[in-house]
Amino acid sequence: MRLSCATLIALTILSAHPSFGDATASACGPGAAPAVHCTPTPGGSAGVSTVHYRTAAISGVNVFYREAGPADGPVVLLLHGFPTSSHMFRNLIPNLAHRYRIIAPDYPGFGQSDAPDRNRFSYSFANYAEMIDALLDQLGAKRYAMYVMDYGAPIGYRLAIKHPERVAALIIQNGNAYEEGLGEAWDPIKAYWKEGTEERRDALASLVSLRSTKFLYTDGVGDLTRISPDNWVYDQALLDRPGNKDIQLDLLYDHATNIPLYPAFQAFFRERKPPTLILWGKNDKVFAEAGAHSYLRDLPDAELHILDSGHFALEDQLDVMAPLISNFLDRTNERR
């Protein structure tokens, strides 16, 4: 009951969104106005970009995605982490959309995408990768740079080993592909992977609580006044939807299927050598800083920046990260 006030406030806000409560609604439909953001560009001048909020039917599930930028621009795919959605990229998108076609989906069970009953839908990283692949095909995105964060890393890397020729570049932010990146915080999750009992599952229920959600946004951040409380209010309202806790616990269990793929991910890095930018919040308790440095074994030419931040570094380091990302993408595209 402690969450009910925050949840009701957030659900009131969400209900005003054109796709909330209506799986078929889309902000790109007739009479729907896109959101317009005015933001400083990395060069310092005021820029204007239009972000469209769209929905695509993938295997009978409505997948929400944000899209911005020129239709013929180089594609940048933004893959979010837990427990958020494409909402985490809301401030980054306008900084890139002047030149790049941005596609930022919500996975089923997250954000504005459908959350089918877990008895009728496979909540797995393999299925998410297939659905994002289908979405990109539907949108005609045949080559793309990928920004991968947290859950977005194994989803994106599954796409990469399926279609290595499609990956133009990697932007990695607290997204893991090495055992070294799994610190002590993973011990209870590893115990669940090993035993799979209800007792082990129940022990992880606190990971979808308001306290944990707020912790992910605030831990390791030097200036908390830069972190909007809207983040955890919004995310928690969606986590508190009926049945969503079990969806998230299913995904934590399925995360075990990503670890055996680490060698394949690493082989992709070595063999394809995609241009890579690594931005890592060094105070993240979920993915240890060691995971960032491990990439250099297979991507020795990667550009690595260790940031004084936590899990969601975009929230307090956007002014540092956006110019680095924009510059990296510009340099990468000039070489093509």
N, C-alpha and C positions, 0 to 999 in steps of 0.2 A: 504493500500500500504506500510505502514511502516514495515510490516512483510515480504514483498516479498523477500528481499535479504536473510534473514536468512532462509526462507522457501525454496528458490531455492537451497541454499547451502546444506541444509539437504536432500532435495529430490535427489540431485545429488549423495550424499553419499548413500542414501537408494536404488537408482536405481542400485547400484553395488551389492546389496544383491541378492542372487540367487532366493529368493521368491518374490522380489518386482516386482509388475506389472504382475506376473504370479501366479495365485492362485494355480496351480497344482505343482509348482516347490518345490523341497525339497532338503535341503543341504545334506541329507543322500543318495541321488541318486548316480548313477554311475559317477565317475570322480569328485565328489564334495569333497573338502577337509574340514574337520572340523577345527574349531579354536582351537589352543593350547594355554593355558594360563600357565605361570610360575609365581607362587606367593608364598610368605611365608605361610606356614601352621601355625596353632595356636602354634605348638611346636617350631617354629622358623626356621626349616630347609626348604630348597627350595623344593616345590612339583610341580608336573606336572599333569594337568588334561585336558582331552579332552572334549570339549563341542560340542554337536551335535545340529544342528538347523533343526528341522523336522516340517512336516505338516501332520495333520490327517484330513480326511473328517468326519465331524460330522453333521448329518442331512443336508447334502448338502452344508455345510459351511466349508471352509478350516481353521482349527484352528492351528496356529503356536505354537510350544513349544520348549523350550530348554531342553536338556536332557544330563546328565553327570553322571559319576560314574559307579560302577559295576552293571551289569544287575540283579544280585541276591542280591544286597545290600538292607538294609532297605530303604523304600521309604520316601522321604521328598518332599512334595508338596508345592510349593511356589506360593502364590496367591497375585498378585500385586494390587496396589491402583490406584487412579485417580491423574493425567491424564497420567500416564506412562504405562508401560507394563512390561514384564519379563526383560526388559532392566535394571530395578531397581536392579535386583539380579546379574548382570553381575560380580560384584566383590566378592559377597558372595559365588557363586556356586563353584569356584575352592577351596575354603577353606573347603568345605564339601564333595566334590566328591571323596576324597581319600577312603571313607568308605561307603558313602550313594548314593543311586540312586536318583538323583535330577530330578524332573519334574516341569517345570515352564512354564505354558501356557500364551498366550495372549488371552483375551476375544475378541469376535467379535467386531469390531469397534475400537480396540486398537492395537498398535504395528503392527506386520506383519500378523495378522489374517485378514480374509476377513471382509469387512464392507458392508454387504448387505443393500440395500435400506430399510429404516425404514418402508416403506409401505408393505414390503414383509417379514420382520423379526421382531420378538418381542425382543426389547432391554429391558430386564427386569432381575432382580436379580434371579428370579425363573428360567428363561430360561438359564441364565449363569450357575447356579448350575447344571441343568440337562445336559448341554453340557459338563461341566467339569467331571461330573459323568460318562458320556458316554465315554469321552476320557480316563479316568482311567480304565474303563472296557476294552476298546480296547487295552490298554497297559498292562493289566494284573496286575494292582496295586490294590490289595484287602485290604491292610492295609497300613496306612501311617501316618507320623507326618505331621502337617500342619503349615506353616508359613503364618499368615494372617495379612494383612495390609490394612487399609482403606476399599475400596470396597471388598477386599479379605475376610474381616471378615464376613459380612453377606452371601457371597457366600460360604465360608468354613463352616460356622455354619449351613447353610441349608443342606449341605452335611452331617454334623455331626448328625443332628436330623433325617435324612433319613437313615443313616448307622452308628449308634453310635458305633457298634462293630468294625468298620474299623479305627477309630481314635486312633492312638497309643500315640500321644502327641500333645500339642499345643504350638506354639511359636507366641506370640501376640505382634505386634508392631504397636502402634497407630491405632488399629482396635477396633471399639466400639461395645458394646452389652448392654449398660446401658444409661438411659436418662441423667444421670449426665455428660456423655461424650459429649453431644451436647451443646456446648456453644453458645455465642451470634452470632457467624458467621453463625449459622444455622437459624437465625430468618427470613431472606429473603426467604430461601428455605422452611421453615415451612409455610410462608405466601402463597407461591406457592402451597404447598400441600393443604392448606385450601381452596383456591379460584380457582386455576387452570386456571386463565385467561391469555390471551396473554400478558396483561400488566405485570403481575407477572412473566411470562416466560421471557419476554424481559429484565426485570430488572436483570436477572441472566446471561445474555449473556456475561458480563465482566468476568465471571468465567472461560471462555475458551479463554481468551485473553493472549497474551504474558506476559503482566504485572503480571497477576495472576499466570501463570505457573512458572515464575521466582520467584515470592513471595513464593510459596510453597517450593521451593528448598533453598531459602536463608534466610527467616525469622526465627529468633531464633537461628541462627548459629553463634557461636563465632568467627570462623576463616573462612571467605569467600574464602580464597585462597585454601581451601580444596574442594570446590564445583566446579565441571567442568561445564562450560557453555554449553558443548555439551548436557547436560541433557535437558535444556529448549528449545534449538534449535531443538533437535530431537523430543521431545514431541509436540512442537508447530507445526512443519511441518505436523505431523499426525492430529493434531486437526484442522488444516487449510484446510484439504481435503474437497472437495465439499460434503455438506450434513452432515459432522461430528459434526458441532455445534448442530444441531437438535438432533442427536443421543445422545450427552452428556446431553442435556437439558431433553430429554425423561428419561434418567437414573436418573437424579436428581429428577424428579417427581416420578419415580418408587421407589426411596429410601424410600418413605413413607411406602411402604409395608413391610419394614424390622422392623419397630418399633413395630408393634403388635406381631412380632415373638420373641422379646427380652425375654419374660417370658419362651418360649420354649427353647431358647438358654441357659438361666440361669438354667433351669431344667436339661438340658444335663450336664452342668458343675457339678451341685450338685450330680446327680445320677451316672454319669460315672467317675467323678473325674480323668480326664486324667492328666498325668504329664504336668505341664504348666510352661513355662518361659514367663514372661512379660517384654518387653523392650519398654520404652516409652520416646519419646522426649518431655520433659516437657514444651517446649516453643511453641508447636504446637497450632496454633490458630483454627485449624479445629476440632481436638479431644482433649478436655481439659484433663489435668492430672487427674482430678477427675474420669474420666472414667477408668483409669488404676487401681486406688485403689478400685473401685467398684467391680472388679473381685474377690477380696479377700473375699467378703461376701459369694460367692458360691464356691470359690477355695482357701480355707484358707492355703493350703500347697503350693500354687503357689510361684515361685521364682520371685520377682519383682525388677527390676532395673530401676530407674528413671535417664534418661540421659539429659545432658545439650545440647539439640539439638532441632530441629524443626520437621517438618512433615516427611521428608525423612532422618531419622537418619542414615541409612546405608551410606549416602554420606560423612558424616564427623566423624562417630563413628564406622566405620568398624573394626578398630584395637581393639576396646573395645568389640563390639558385636560378632564378629566372634568366638573368643575364648569362650565366654559365651555360644553361640549356640552350638558349637562343643562339649564342655564339657557336656552340658545338654543332648544332643542327645546320647553321649557315655554312660552317667550314666543311661539314660532311657533304652537303649538297653541292658545294662548289667543286669538290673532288670528283663528283659523279660525271 
